[in-house]
């Protein structure tokens, strides 16, 4: 499966990318919505790279949930922004969030689910293996802007996956 990088400095060349799936009638053109969702994820990675907690929090709905890789649950755009500013000022200082959009599905006119592969790295470091997965629930708010309503981040465990796939081949996903 081909994926595209969501980066603050680039825009994907193919908003109609066939790897993106949609649960809409075949005649529904979601290219504008796809571009808007990608732009939202790009704004979040740009805010991260800038160490700007309030801008990162602004990517979320007022009642959003953010379950971090560490298992911390943050609620609401304000808390997400505040907490990330504290992280950007300490543990995550001078880092960037790299994301590849692996899947994007729309459920109705105002809801989407995105799955990304990603990693956090020092700004000066070369991009590394994208070994974290995140599932985003995105909503279009009344004013037409897409925002993140929920995100759940998970560390991928390649050794555990390899063992499971070898012992029980039926556990291997069809598209990995």
C-alpha positions as CSV (number, residue, x, y, z in Angstrom):
1,X,0.0,0.0,0.0
2,X,1.4,3.4,-1.0
3,X,1.3,6.1,1.7
4,X,2.0,9.8,1.5
5,X,3.9,11.8,4.0
6,X,2.1,14.5,5.8
7,X,4.7,17.2,6.4
8,X,4.5,20.8,7.3
9,X,6.7,21.8,4.4
10,X,5.1,19.7,1.6
11,X,1.7,19.1,0.1
12,X,0.8,15.7,-1.2
13,X,0.8,15.6,-5.1
14,X,-2.2,13.3,-5.4
15,X,-5.2,14.3,-3.2
16,X,-7.3,11.8,-5.1
17,X,-4.8,9.0,-4.2
18,X,-6.4,5.6,-4.8
19,X,-5.1,4.2,-1.5
20,X,-7.6,6.4,0.3
21,X,-10.9,4.7,0.8
22,X,-14.3,6.2,1.3
23,X,-17.6,4.9,2.6
24,X,-19.5,7.2,0.3
25,X,-21.5,6.6,-2.9
26,X,-19.2,6.2,-5.9
27,X,-20.3,9.6,-7.2
28,X,-19.3,11.5,-4.1
29,X,-16.2,13.6,-4.7
30,X,-14.3,13.9,-1.4
31,X,-11.1,15.5,-2.9
32,X,-11.8,18.8,-1.1
33,X,-12.4,17.1,2.2
34,X,-9.3,14.9,1.7
35,X,-7.2,18.0,1.0
36,X,-8.7,19.7,4.1
37,X,-8.0,16.7,6.4
38,X,-4.4,16.5,5.0
39,X,-4.0,20.3,5.6
40,X,-5.2,19.8,9.2
41,X,-2.7,17.1,9.8
42,X,0.0,19.3,8.2
43,X,-1.0,22.2,10.6
44,X,-0.6,19.9,13.5
45,X,2.9,18.7,12.4
46,X,3.9,22.4,11.8
47,X,2.7,23.4,15.2
48,X,4.7,20.5,16.7
49,X,7.8,21.5,14.8
50,X,7.4,25.1,16.0
51,X,6.9,24.0,19.6
52,X,3.6,25.9,19.6
53,X,1.2,24.2,22.1
54,X,-1.7,26.6,21.5
55,X,-1.5,26.1,17.7
56,X,-1.3,22.3,18.2
57,X,-4.3,22.5,20.5
58,X,-6.2,24.6,18.0
59,X,-6.2,21.5,15.7
60,X,-8.6,19.8,18.1
61,X,-12.2,20.2,19.0
62,X,-13.2,21.8,22.3
63,X,-14.2,18.4,23.6
64,X,-11.5,16.3,21.9
65,X,-9.6,13.4,23.5
66,X,-5.9,12.7,23.0
67,X,-4.6,9.4,24.3
68,X,-0.8,9.7,24.1
69,X,1.7,7.0,23.4
70,X,2.5,7.0,27.2
71,X,-1.2,6.4,27.9
72,X,-2.1,9.8,29.2
73,X,-5.6,11.0,28.4
74,X,-6.0,14.7,27.7
75,X,-9.4,16.3,27.2
76,X,-10.3,19.3,25.1
77,X,-8.3,21.6,22.8
78,X,-7.2,23.9,25.6
79,X,-5.8,21.1,27.8
80,X,-4.2,19.4,24.8
81,X,-2.5,22.7,23.8
82,X,-1.4,23.5,27.4
83,X,0.0,20.0,28.0
84,X,1.8,19.9,24.7
85,X,3.4,23.3,25.4
86,X,4.8,21.9,28.6
87,X,6.1,18.9,26.6
88,X,7.5,21.1,23.8
89,X,9.3,23.2,26.5
90,X,10.9,20.1,28.0
91,X,10.9,16.4,26.8
92,X,9.8,17.3,23.3
93,X,11.9,20.4,22.8
94,X,13.2,20.8,19.3
95,X,11.4,17.8,17.9
96,X,9.1,17.2,15.0
97,X,6.3,14.8,14.3
98,X,6.6,12.9,11.1
99,X,3.4,11.3,9.7
100,X,2.5,9.1,6.8
101,X,-1.2,9.0,6.1
102,X,-1.9,5.2,5.7
103,X,-5.7,5.3,5.4
104,X,-8.5,7.9,5.2
105,X,-12.2,6.9,5.3
106,X,-15.2,9.2,5.4
107,X,-18.4,8.3,7.2
108,X,-21.1,10.8,6.2
109,X,-20.4,14.4,5.2
110,X,-18.8,15.6,8.4
111,X,-16.8,12.6,9.9
112,X,-13.6,10.9,8.9
113,X,-11.2,8.3,10.3
114,X,-7.5,8.5,9.5
115,X,-4.8,6.0,10.3
116,X,-1.2,7.3,10.3
117,X,2.2,5.9,10.8
118,X,4.5,8.3,12.5
119,X,7.4,9.0,14.8
120,X,8.8,11.9,16.9
121,X,12.4,12.8,16.3
122,X,14.8,15.6,17.1
123,X,14.6,18.3,14.4
124,X,18.2,17.8,13.5
125,X,17.9,14.0,13.2
126,X,17.2,12.2,9.9
127,X,13.8,10.7,9.6
128,X,13.6,7.3,11.1
129,X,11.4,4.3,10.9
130,X,7.7,5.2,11.4
131,X,6.9,2.7,14.2
132,X,4.0,4.4,15.9
133,X,0.4,4.2,14.7
134,X,-2.3,6.7,15.4
135,X,-6.0,6.6,14.7
136,X,-7.7,10.0,14.3
137,X,-11.4,10.7,14.4
138,X,-12.0,14.0,12.5
139,X,-15.1,16.1,12.3
140,X,-16.1,19.1,10.2
141,X,-17.5,21.7,12.6
142,X,-20.4,24.0,12.0
143,X,-18.2,26.7,10.4
144,X,-16.8,24.1,7.9
145,X,-13.4,23.6,9.5
146,X,-12.1,20.1,10.0
147,X,-10.7,19.3,13.5
148,X,-9.4,16.3,15.4
149,X,-12.1,15.0,17.8
150,X,-10.0,12.1,19.0
151,X,-6.6,10.5,18.6
152,X,-5.2,7.3,20.0
153,X,-1.4,6.6,19.6
154,X,0.2,3.2,19.8
155,X,3.7,1.9,19.6
156,X,4.2,-0.8,17.0
157,X,5.9,-4.0,18.3
158,X,7.6,-5.6,15.2
159,X,9.1,-8.5,17.1
160,X,5.8,-9.4,18.7
161,X,4.1,-9.1,15.4
162,X,6.7,-11.3,13.6
163,X,6.3,-13.9,16.3
164,X,2.5,-13.9,16.1
165,X,2.5,-13.9,12.3
166,X,5.0,-16.9,12.2
167,X,3.1,-18.9,14.9
168,X,-0.4,-18.0,13.7
169,X,-0.2,-16.9,10.0
170,X,-3.9,-16.1,10.0
171,X,-3.2,-13.1,12.3
172,X,-1.2,-11.3,9.5
173,X,-3.3,-8.4,8.1
174,X,-4.1,-8.6,4.4
175,X,-2.5,-5.2,3.7
176,X,0.4,-4.3,5.9
